[in-house]
Amino acid sequence: MFKNKSYIGISFIILIFGIYAVPKIISRIQNGAVVKADRLDKVSSESNAEGVLVKIGPAPKFELVNQDNKTITNTDYKGKVYVLEFFFTTCPSICPKMNQNMLILEKKFFGNPNFGIVSITIDPKRDTPEVLKSHAELLGVKSSNWHFLTGDRQEIFDLANKGFNLYAGENSKVNGGFEHSGMFALIDKNGNIRCRKDDFGNPILYYDGLEKSGVRDIQQDISILLAE
């Protein structure tokens, strides 16, 4: 008799659960969201808010010389959206890929006077304005807003490591003699470093200059900043 009552009670609980839960499960299946919980839905919608870019802070100031022996400063980019990288012309590893990805960005936004690119060498002893000019010609650079910059070695290293927090340094043990970040910095028209958030809602800070996904993301975000 007691067992029969237990079975009746369990059956009643299962019935109540079914009445409450089954319609929700069916609804999720129909909407293609069966694997998402309410908490995951909330994180996803917040972290991937379209068109919302984080403002990290003002980009550091710089004053360097370009491939035409002209002094270029950060104020020359005021009112422009620009992408910045650190590289060197004799780099045997990541620099060629970074330069090629910059060419993709140049082509994408070519003719837009409000877009620019900054490529700063971390080997200023070898990368004179003349060398940088030959490098730009070899790459096939067409934009007048793409400056290859050189200058004082310590100033450039401080700009990379302390200003942008993009690592650059000498290392005689590696091929090429230098190490540096493969990331791109994105700066808005007001001189602020900007970025998107990752899937967990955290600012990515910089964009991967080596991967197709990084180039795709920065293209999208350049477009957003140009429209602001």
N, C-alpha and C positions, 0 to 999 in steps of 0.2 A: 504493500500500500504506500509506504514511504517512497520507494523507488519510483512508483508511478507518478507521484506528486513532483518529484525531482525532474523527471523527464518532461512533465507538463511545464514546469517553470523554465527549464532550459529552452524548450521550444518557443515559449512566449518571448523570451529575451531575443532569440534568433529572429523571430518574426518582427519585433520592434526594430532591430538593427537593420533588417532588410528593407523595411518601409522607409527608414531614414537614409540609408547609405546607397542603396542600389540606384535610385534616380540620379544621385550625384555622380556615381561612377559612369553611368550611361552617358550623362551630359559631357563628362570629360573625354570619354572615348569619341563621341561625336565631334568634339572640338579639337581632337588630336592632342590633348594635354593630359593624358592619363598618367604620365610619369611625374607631373608637376604637383608639388604641394603648395599650399597657400603661401608659405614663407619663401619658397623658391620663386614663385610668381612675383612676389613683392620685390625681391632682390633684383630679378631680371629686369623688371620694368623701371626700377630706379637707376640701375647701373648703365643701362643702355638707352637712356633718354636721348632721343635724336636731336642733334644740333646743340647739345649742351657741352661746352668745353671748359675745363678747369683753368683758372688763372693761377699760375704758380708764383708769379712775381716778376718784377722788372728784369729784363735781360741785362747783363753787365755791359758797361760801356767799352768801346774799343776804338783805337786809332792806329790804322796800319796802312801799308802801301799795296796797291793792286798791280795787276799784270801790265798796266800802262804807266807805272811809276807815279800814279796819282794817289794822294792821301784820301783814304775812305774811313769814315767814322760811322758809328751806329746812327747818328742823326741823318746820314744820307738815306737811311731806310725808314725814316719817319713817314708815316702814312702808307707804308707798304707792308704786306705780309711776306715774311721771308723764312727760308729754311737755312740752317747753319750746320756745317760739318767741320771736323778736324781731320786732316789727311797729310800725305806728303807724296811727291811725284814719283819717287823711286820705290814706293811701297810695293812689296812683292806678294802681298796677301789680300787684305780686305779692301784697300783703297780703290782698285780698279772697279770692283763691284759697286762700291758706294758712288763713285763718279758716274757709272752707267745708270744707276738708279736716279741720280740727280738729273741726268739727261732726260729721263722719262718725265720728271716733274717739269723741266724746262719746256719740253715739247707740249705737255698737257696745258700749260698756262702761257705759252709763247704769245707775245703781242699784248699781254695784259700789263700795263704800266705800273700796276699796284702789286706786282709779285716780283720777288727777287731771290737770289741764292748767294750765300757766303761760304766759300771754301778756304779755310785757314790752314796753312802749312805748319807742321810742327818741326820741320827741318829747314829753318830760314837760312842757315849757312849755305846750303846747296840750292834751295828754292828761291832764287833771286827773281825780281820782276820779269826778267828776260826768260828765265826757265819756265816760270808760270805762264807766260804768254804763249810759249811754244806748246806747253801742256794743254792749254785751253784750245789752241788751234788743232792740235792732234785729236782732241776729243770731239771737235766740231761744234764748239759752243757758239751760239748765235745771239743770245740775249745780252743786251747792254747792261742789264741789271744782275748779271752773274759776275761777282768779283772774286778773284783768287788773291788772297792776301798774305803778305809776309811782313816781317818786322823784327823787333827785339825778341830773342829766344825766350828769356825769362818772362817777359810780358805775355807772350803767347801761352807759355806753360801755365802761368797764373790764371790767365783767362779761361783756359780749358779746365784746370783742376779746381780752382777756387771760385771762379766766376760761374761757369756752367755746370761744374761737377761732372764733367765728361773726361774720363781719365786720358792723359797723354804723358808719356815719359820715354826716356832713353833706356835701352837695354841691349848691351853689346852681345848678349847671348842669343838674341832672336834674329832671324833673317830680316835684314833691312835696318837693324839697329834701333828701331823705335817701336813702341807699343801705344795703341790708342783705342778709344771707344769706336764702335761701328754704328753709333746712334746719331739720329738727326734731331736737332732742336727746331721747334716751330715757334715763331715770334709773330705777334699780331701787329696791327697798324699803330698801336700805341706803345710798342716796345715791350710788351709783356710776353713772357714764355707761357704758352698755352698747350694743353693736351687733353685727350679724352680719358675716360675711366675704363678700367678693365672689367671683366665679368663679375668681379666681387665689389665693384664700386670704388676701387682705389685708383688715384691718378697714375697713369703710366709714366709720366714725366717726359720721356723722350720716345722717339719712334725708331724701330729697327731699320737701319739703312741697308741691310743685307738681304732681308726676306721680302718676298712679294707681298705678304700680308701687311708689313710695315709701310711699304710704298703705297699700297691701296688705301690704308687708313689715313696716311698723311695727305694724300690727294683729296680725300673726302673732307678732311678738316681744314685744308687750305681753302677749299670752296666755301665752307661755312664762314671762315674769317673774312674772306674777300667780300662776302655779302653783308657783313656787319656794318 
